[in-house]
C-alpha cells in the first residue's frame, strides 16, 4: 500500500498549504457574515445571531417601530389660538379625542414592539423568510397611525368604518407577528422551540387580542363606536388572565416533558 499512503501524504500537504475559504465550516470565522446552515444554498440566506446582518436587521425593525410611534403625533392638529383660553375650550376643540387616539395607539405600538423584541430574543439566527415575515408584520404596524386618525378625528370618530378599519389593522398586525414566529420555527431559527402542546397554549393567548378587536366591529355597527371602544377595554382584564393561564399551561407541559425519560 505504499502508493496509497503517498497519495494520502500528498493530500495532507496540499490541505495544509491550501488557503481556508471564508465562511466555510472548519475555517476561521468570517469577518463579514457568519451564517447558519451547512449547505451552501441555504447558508447564504441564514444569518447567525452574532453576525452583522442580524444586528442590521433588528436595528431596522426597531427603527420602524420608533418611526410608527413618531407618526402618531401627526394626528394631533394644532388648536387655534382662541382655543388656548381655557382647558375646557382646548379639549372641546377636538384635541380630547386626538389625545385619546394617540394614547391608545402609542400603547398598542409599544406592546407590538415589546412582543417582537421578546420573539426575536429567542432566535438563533434570521432566515430570509423570517425577515420577509417580519417586514409584513411591521407594515401593518406602520399603518396604525393612519387608522388612528379615523378613531381620533372628531368628525370621524363616531363612524363604524373607522372602528372597523382600526380593529382589522390591529388584528392583522397581531396575526402577522405570530406568523413570523412560526416561519422562524419552520426554518429552524428558534433556539428553544416549545413542545407542541405548549405552543398551542401560547397561540390561544395570542388570539385573544384579535378576537376582541374583531368582535368590536359588529358592535360598532349595531350599538355605535363608543360601545366598540368599551369592548377594547376588555383586554385590560382578559390579556393578563389569558397570559397567566398560558404561562401556567406552558410551565406544566415543560415540567411533564422534563420528567418523561428520553427514548433511546
N, C-alpha and C positions, 0 to 999 in steps of 0.2 A: 504493500500500500504506500510506497514512497511517493509516487506521483500525486496521490490524493492529498497526502499531508503537505506536499509542496504547494498544491493549489490552495489549501486552507491557509498556509502561511502567507501566500501572496495576497489573498483576500483580506486577511487580518491587517497586513501592512497597508493595503490600499484603504481599508476602513479607517485606519489611524491618520493617514495622510489626507483623506478627503475632507473638505470643509463641511461643517454642520449646516444643515438647512434651517433657515429661520422659520419658526412656527411649527416645526415637526416634533413629534413625540421623541423624547430622549435627548433632544438638543438643548442648547441654552435657552433661557426664557427670551422670547421675542421682545424687542424693545417697543413694539407698537401695538400688537394685538394678540394677547393670549386668547386662545379660543377653547371652546368646549366641544368635544366630539373627536373621534379618532379618524373618521372618514374625511378625506379632503373635500368632498362635495358638500358635506354638512358643516365642516369646521369653519368655512368662510361665513356661514350665516349664524353662528352661535358665538356670542361674546361672553367671556368669563367675567365673573363679578369683579375681579381685580384689574380688568382691562380699562384702557382709556375710553373705549367706545361705550362701555357700560356706564361709566360716570357721565359721559356726554349725554347719553340718552336720558338718564334720570334727571340731570340738570335741566334738560329741555322740558321735560314733563313738569317739573317743579315750577319752571318759569311760566308755563302755560296756565297753571292753576293760579299763580300770582297775578298774571295778566287778566284772567277772568274775574278775579276779585276786584281788581282795579277798575275794570269796565263798569262795575255796578254803580260807581259814583256818577257815571254819565246820565243815569236815570233821575238824578236829583236836579230839578230845574231851579235855577236861582230865583228866589222870590223877588217881587217888585219892591222898590224902596219903601212904599207905603205899608207893606205887609210887616215891616220890622217894628212897627209902633208898639206891638204887644205880642206876648207869646201866643195868646188865643188867635189873634189875627194871622200870625205866622203859620200856625197849624191849619187854620181854615183855608189857607191859600192852596192846599193840596199837598203840602210838604209832609203832613202826617202820614198819608198813605205811602208816599215815596220812601220815607224813612222806615216804615214797616216792611215794605218790599225789600229794601236794602238789607235790613237786619235778617230777614228770613233767608234770603239768598246768600248772604255772607256766611251764615251758619251752615247752610247746605253745602256750599263750595268747600268750606273748611273741612266739613265732615268727609266729603269726597276725597280731598287731598290726604286726609289722615288715613282713610281706608286704603288708598292707593299706596301710601308710604308703608303701611303695615303689610300689604300683599307683596310688594317688591322686596321688602326686607327679608322675606323667606325665599327669594330666588337665589340660585347659584350661578345664574347667567341669564342672558337675554337671547332669544331667537328672533329671527326676522318676523315670524308670525306673531310672536308676543308683542313686538314693537308696533306692528300694524294694529293689533287689537287694542293696545293702549292708546294709539292715536285716535281710533274710533271712539273710545270712551272719553278722551279729553275733548273731542269735537262736540259731544253732547254737553260737556261742562261749559265750553266756551259759549254755547247757545243760551245758557241760563240768564246772562244779563239781558238778552233780547226778550225772552219770555217774561222776565221780571218786570219789564216795562209795562206789559199788559196788565199785571195784577197790582201795580203800584200807581199807575196813572189814574187820577181822579175821574177822568172821562171814560175809562175802560175797565176799571177795577171791578165793577158790578156785572160785567159781561161773562156769561158762562164759557164762551170761547176762550177768553183769557185764562180762566181757571183750567180748562181742558188742555190747552197748549202747555201750560206750566207743568201740569201733572204728567203729561206724556213725556215732556223733556226730562223731568227728574227720574221717571221710571226707566226711560231708555238709558240714561246715564248709569243708573244703578245696575241694570241688567248687563250693559256693555262692560262695566268694570268686573262684574262676576265672570263674564265670558272670557275676559282677558286672563283671569286666573286659570281657567280650565284649558285655555290654549297653551299657557305656560306649563301646565301639568301634563298635557299631551306631548309636548316637546321635551319633557324631562328637565325643565328649568326650575322646578320646585325642589328645594333642598330636602325638606322633610314632609312629604305628602301625607295627608291624613288618611286613615283607613276609610273604606267606603261608607260605613255607617256614620262615622264622624263627619265626613264630607257632606252627607245628606243633611245632617243636623245644621251644619253651617249654612248650607244653601237655603234651607227653610227660614233661617234667621234673616238672610239677605232679602228674601222675597216679601218680608213684612212691609218694607218701605214702599215698593211699587204697588203692592196690594192696596195700601191705604190711599195713595195718591190716585190710583186709577179708580178706586171706589168713589172718590170725591167728584168725578166727572158727572155721573148721573145725578148725584146730589145737587151739583151746581145747576143743572138744567131743570131739576124738579123743585128744589127749595131755595135756590139762589146762591150767589157767590159767597155770602157771609157764612152760610151753613157749611159750605165746602171747606172754607178756611178752618172752621172749627174741627172738621174731620182731620185735617192735617195735625192739629194739636194732639190727637190721639197718640201720635208717635212719641210724644214726651213720656207717655206711660208704657206703650206697647214695646218700644225699642229696648228699654232696659230689661223688661220682663223676658222678651224673646232672646236677648243676648245672654241673660243669665241661664235660661233653660238650655240654650245651645251649648254654652260653656260646660254646664253640668253634664250634658249628654256626651260631649266630646271627652271630658275627663273620665267618664265611666267606660267609654269604649276603649280609650287608651289604657286604662287600668286592666281591662279584660284582655286586651292584646298582649300586655306585658306578662300576664300570668299564664298565657297559653304557651306551652312548650313549642319550640320551633321544630318543624318537621325536617327530618333528615333527608 
